[in-house]
Every structure is written in structure tokens, then in C-alpha cells.
Amino acid sequence: MHRNMPLAEVGAVISSALQEEGIAATLSGGAVVTIYSHNEYQSKDLDFVTAAQLSVLKPVLERLGFIHTGVPRLSQFTHPDIDWFVEFPPTPIAFGHYHVRHEDCAVLDTPSGPLRLISPTQSVMDRLAAAIAWNDPQSWDQAVMVAARQQIDWTALESWFKNEGAGERDFSRFSELVARKSEVNG
């Protein structure tokens, strides 16, 4: 690890090390928005969703130079050579009522190895779930950033909106914002 390493490559090093130990972990949250938005949004952390316990994660992360913050229930790690911290939220991977298996997520090939992460459509659902649950406009904006730059399964997304109790009006508003952002991005 070094200071100038891109977030996706840091994630790939961690993902590969965990995979080698048989630990299923999938990058989710803001770090995925950073990757899919081509750095328009800058995350401060990498959230790997996993069922693995701290006692199993800690030796793998320590081999990579990470230091546990000392708060046992947070499973949070820092590294002296990078700006991001790493957290391990527990499974399941879920966006509202929509649950995803690790095997159904995407894999991004990087110069530092493969990175298991949620798909662009799942990332949009993740951010919209936060926007709806916490009335968080920043999460809404992040969902627009991803949808404007990535291939999204619009049918699945519309179904997700309906299943989460959001109306057709919300879906239409989101679609319009993505269309405007896409035009600006060219």
C-alpha cells in the first residue's frame, strides 16, 4: 500500500487478501460511489460487508499493514500510508428490502487484482435506500452520479422503487435528474 494508490486498487488488495483466506466480503457504500462516479464523489472509507468476525479479519488486515482502531464492535482499521479507513459492516448486503448474495455482486479487475463490489444498479439502490431512510439529499445526489455514468438496470430499479414504497413520482424525478446529469457529463 502507498499513499498514491487509487481507492479501487486499495480495495482490490484488501478484497484479494480476504478472498485468499476464504472470507466473502463485498465493497459497498460510498467507496463504490467513488469508483462508479469516476471520483466525482470522494469517500473517506471502504465498507466491506461480511459475516466474518473481527478475530478472523484482524490477522488478514494486520498482514497488509492495517491497525485496528481498538473499538471491538466497529471492526474499523486504519493504515499509516493511506487516507481511507476500512470498516466491516455485517451481512446481509441489503438495500431496503432487497437482499443480495456476495456471489451476485460485480468483480472489477484492477492492476492490483480483482475487487468484489456491488454492481452499479445495486449501488444506486444502496444510495437511494439511505436517501429515503434518512431523508439524505447527499445520498440521492450520489445515486444520480452513479446512474449518470454507469449502465443501470432501469427495470430492476423501477421495481425496487415500488417494493420500497416509493412512488412513480419519485422514480420519474430520479430518472429526470439522471438524464440531465448524463447530458452534462456528455
C-alpha positions in Angstrom: 0.0 0.0 0.0 1.2 3.5 -0.7 -0.3 7.0 -0.5 -0.9 7.5 -4.2 -2.7 4.2 -4.7 -6.2 4.7 -6.1 -9.2 3.7 -3.9 -10.2 0.8 -6.2 -6.7 -0.7 -6.0 -6.6 -0.4 -2.2 -9.9 -2.2 -2.2 -8.6 -4.8 -4.6 -5.6 -5.6 -2.3 -7.9 -6.0 0.6 -10.5 -8.0 -1.3 -7.8 -10.3 -2.7 -6.3 -10.9 0.7 -9.7 -11.7 2.2 -10.6 -14.0 -0.7 -7.3 -15.9 -0.2 -8.4 -16.6 3.4 -11.8 -17.8 2.2 -13.6 -14.7 3.6 -16.5 -13.4 1.5 -16.5 -9.6 1.6 -18.1 -7.2 -0.8 -17.3 -3.5 -1.1 -20.4 -1.3 -0.7 -21.3 2.2 0.3 -19.5 5.5 -0.6 -16.3 3.9 -1.9 -18.3 2.2 -4.6 -19.8 5.6 -5.5 -16.3 7.0 -5.8 -15.4 4.2 -8.2 -18.5 4.3 -10.3 -18.7 8.2 -10.4 -15.1 8.3 -11.6 -14.1 10.2 -8.4 -16.8 12.9 -8.6 -17.7 11.8 -5.0 -14.8 11.2 -2.6 -15.4 8.6 0.1 -13.4 8.6 3.3 -13.7 4.9 3.9 -14.1 1.4 2.4 -17.0 -0.6 3.7 -16.7 -4.4 3.1 -19.8 -6.2 4.0 -19.0 -9.6 5.5 -20.1 -12.2 8.0 -16.5 -12.7 9.2 -15.8 -11.9 12.8 -13.1 -9.4 14.0 -10.9 -12.2 15.2 -10.7 -13.6 11.6 -10.4 -10.2 9.9 -7.8 -8.7 12.1 -4.8 -11.0 11.2 -5.5 -10.6 7.5 -5.6 -6.8 7.8 -2.6 -6.7 10.0 -0.6 -8.5 7.3 -1.4 -5.7 5.0 -0.2 -3.1 7.5 -3.6 -2.1 8.9 -4.1 -1.3 12.5 -7.4 -2.0 14.4 -8.8 1.2 15.9 -9.4 -0.6 19.2 -13.1 -0.4 19.2 -14.1 -4.1 19.0 -17.6 -3.8 17.8 -16.8 -1.4 15.0 -14.3 -3.6 13.1 -12.6 -0.4 11.9 -9.0 -0.3 10.6 -6.6 2.5 9.6 -3.3 2.3 7.6 -0.4 4.7 8.0 0.2 5.0 4.3 -3.3 5.7 3.0 -6.0 8.3 3.8 -9.0 5.9 3.9 -10.1 3.8 6.8 -11.7 0.4 6.4 -14.8 -0.9 8.1 -16.6 -4.2 8.0 -20.4 -3.9 8.4 -22.2 -7.2 9.0 -24.1 -9.1 6.4 -26.5 -9.2 4.7 -25.9 -6.9 1.8 -29.2 -5.2 1.6 -30.7 -2.1 0.1 -34.0 -1.6 1.9 -35.9 -4.9 1.5 -33.7 -6.0 -1.4 -31.0 -8.6 -0.3 -28.0 -9.6 -2.4 -25.7 -12.6 -2.1 -21.9 -11.9 -2.4 -21.9 -14.2 -5.4 -24.4 -11.9 -7.2 -22.2 -8.9 -7.0 -19.7 -7.5 -9.6 -16.0 -8.0 -9.8 -13.8 -5.2 -11.0 -10.4 -6.1 -12.4 -7.7 -3.6 -11.3 -3.9 -3.6 -11.7 -3.8 -4.7 -8.0 -6.1 -7.7 -8.6 -9.9 -8.3 -8.6 -12.2 -6.3 -6.4 -15.6 -7.7 -5.4 -18.1 -4.8 -5.2 -21.8 -4.2 -5.5 -23.0 -3.6 -9.1 -23.8 -0.1 -10.4 -27.6 -0.8 -10.1 -27.1 -2.1 -6.6 -25.0 1.0 -5.8 -27.9 3.2 -6.9 -30.3 1.2 -4.7 -27.8 1.5 -1.8 -27.6 5.3 -2.0 -31.4 5.7 -2.6 -32.2 3.5 0.4 -30.1 5.8 2.5 -31.7 8.9 0.9 -35.2 7.5 1.7 -34.4 6.2 5.2 -32.6 9.3 6.4 -34.1 11.9 4.1 -30.5 12.5 3.0 -30.1 14.6 -0.2 -26.4 13.8 -0.4 -27.2 10.1 -0.9 -29.7 11.0 -3.5 -27.0 13.0 -5.4 -24.6 10.1 -5.2 -27.2 7.8 -6.7 -27.6 10.2 -9.6 -23.8 10.4 -10.0 -23.6 6.6 -10.4 -26.6 6.2 -12.7 -25.4 9.0 -15.0 -22.1 7.3 -15.6 -22.9 3.6 -15.5 -25.1 1.1 -17.2 -28.1 0.7 -14.9 -30.9 -2.0 -15.0 -33.8 0.5 -15.1 -36.4 -2.2 -14.9 -34.9 -3.6 -11.7 -34.5 -0.1 -10.3 -38.2 0.8 -11.0 -39.3 -2.5 -9.4 -37.1 -1.6 -6.4 -38.7 1.8 -6.1 -42.1 0.2 -6.0 -41.1 -2.5 -3.5 -39.7 0.1 -1.2 -42.9 2.1 -1.1 -41.6 5.0 -3.2 -44.0 6.2 -5.8 -43.8 6.5 -9.5 -43.3 10.3 -9.0 -40.0 9.6 -7.1 -38.8 7.2 -9.8 -39.7 9.7 -12.6 -37.9 12.5 -10.7 -34.8 10.3 -10.3 -34.9 9.4 -13.9 -35.1 13.0 -15.0 -32.2 14.1 -12.8 -30.1 11.2 -14.2 -31.0 12.3 -17.7 -29.9 15.9 -17.0 -26.7 14.8 -15.4 -25.9 12.5 -18.3 -26.3 15.4 -20.7 -23.9 17.5 -18.7 -21.4 14.6 -18.5 -21.6 14.2 -22.2 
